[in-house]
Structures are given as C-alpha cells and as structure tokens.
C-alpha cells in the first residue's frame, strides 16, 4: 500500500510552488511546468521521494533513533506539535534557539531548570518559603522556558534526524544539523536549496493542508518504526530468556517431571499382565458347574 496517494497530494495543494520570480534554479529538475506565474511541482517525483524519506525515518526509529520535528512558521506550528506529540518525539514550533543542537549541553541545563521549576507549587505561597514577588519572577521564567523548550523537555541527547518545514526559514536549524552530520528530512519548495537536504520531499511548504499531510506521513513512519522496535525488543527478551541458566528449583522441577515421564511407560507395562489375568479368573467359576454335571 502506498504511503500517500497522488489524489491526497493534489487535494492538499502539495503541487503549488512559489511565483516564478522567486525560485532557486537548483529546483528546476523538480518542476513540472509553470502556470499563471506559479511553478507546478512534479508530484510523480514527490511520491518517490516521499517513499524514500518514509523508509529512512522508519528504519532510523526502528534502530533506536529519534526524529526532531521543526517548524516555527504559523502554518506549521499546530501540525508539528500535534504529530510529534502523537508519536512521542521532540519538537520545536515556536522559536529556534541558536545552539539547540550544536550546544546541547547548555540547552540540557535549561531543561533541568525547567523541571526544577515545575516542582514548585506557585499557588501555595506559605509552603514554598518564597515571597509573592519571587514566585512571580519564577513563574514567568517557567512560562518562558515552557514556550521555547517545552517540546524538547524529555530529550536526553541530540536527535538521529530532523524533519524540517521550510528550510529557508529554519536555515539555522539546517546549518546546525549539517554541522553535526545529522540527516535532514525536509519539504523542498521551489525557492529552497536541495543541496542542504539529505532526504528531500518536493512540495508546498506554505499551505497548511500540505504541511499537515506531509508531517503526518513522517509521523506515521516514526510510528511504524516504533512498532518494529517494540517487536524486536520482545523477540530479544524471548531469546535472552531461552539462553538464561535455570534456577536450582527450576532444575529440580524439570528433573522431577522427566522422571515421572520415564516411570509412566514402565507402570503401563506392569498393568498389562494384570489386566490379561482377569478374564482367566473370570472363566474358572463357569468350569465348576460343568464338572458337577459330569459327576452326577
């Protein structure tokens, strides 16, 4: 079954590019035609590139990797948060802080600070041991951290790959990922540079429906990868259990069962002669009347 159909791409407006005066010549090979001053993207190519990106994301997650979802433009914010949350992946949909990847150790300290602030009960002034003004300052700090870092609060290390909506707007995120050799999966509109992206999906990065559809496809790939990872983990547990040494009581139990199984055939053989003798004994009383009749 196809990851996404041509009809879905058309209905979501994935084929609409930018105006012809706003384009990157490197995108020429992905353009089908020009209509009313707007470039039309070749959706046949988009379908094949979607399949490649889907497989890459699925395999990355299946082998224990994580994918960071990035999209701070208004059209992408809701879809990024919704789909990333659905599959339990980190996301950035407000503002990209410089160094979020290249200086993750500092960002991680801010995440720890956010978790500390979440332990404070701002409603109970007396129990907190702080003044109202101090609590107000801390609550503002918490709100600011939640807005910028809330989507990555559970992230322990840099991601294995990043999904980016609009590489022009998120050029800092793209640059940091490339510096760390983190694969970039992204939507490529007609004004983007395809050389910056490892797994490209030619499409419209401005329409809400287009962004939502393509982000959902990537989230579905993550979900499938998580299922594959879970299945592999269960199989691994079974193999490990099969190879583990048995406890002493388990060995005794198995030996007892083995002895019982060996004794069962011997007992069955011993019962057979006894059963064979029973009919002979039953025939003896029948012979006595015949002997008495002869004597008479």
Buried (B, 14 or more C-beta within 10 A) or exposed (E): EEBBEBEBBEEBBBBBBBEBEEBBEBBEEBBBEBEEEBBBBBBEBBBEBBBEBBBBBBBBBBEEBBBBBBBBBEBBBBBBBBBBEEBEBBBBBBEBBEEBBBEBEEBBEBBEBBEEBEEBEBEEEEEBEBEEEEBEEBEEEBEEBBEBBBBBBEBEEBBBBBBBBBBBBBBBBBBBBBEEEBBBBBBBBBBBBBEBBBBBBBBBBBBBBBBBBBBBBBBBBBBBBBEBBEEEEEEEEEEEEEEEEEEEEEEEEEEEEEEEEEEEEEEEEEEEEEEEEEEEEEEEEEEEEEEEEEEE
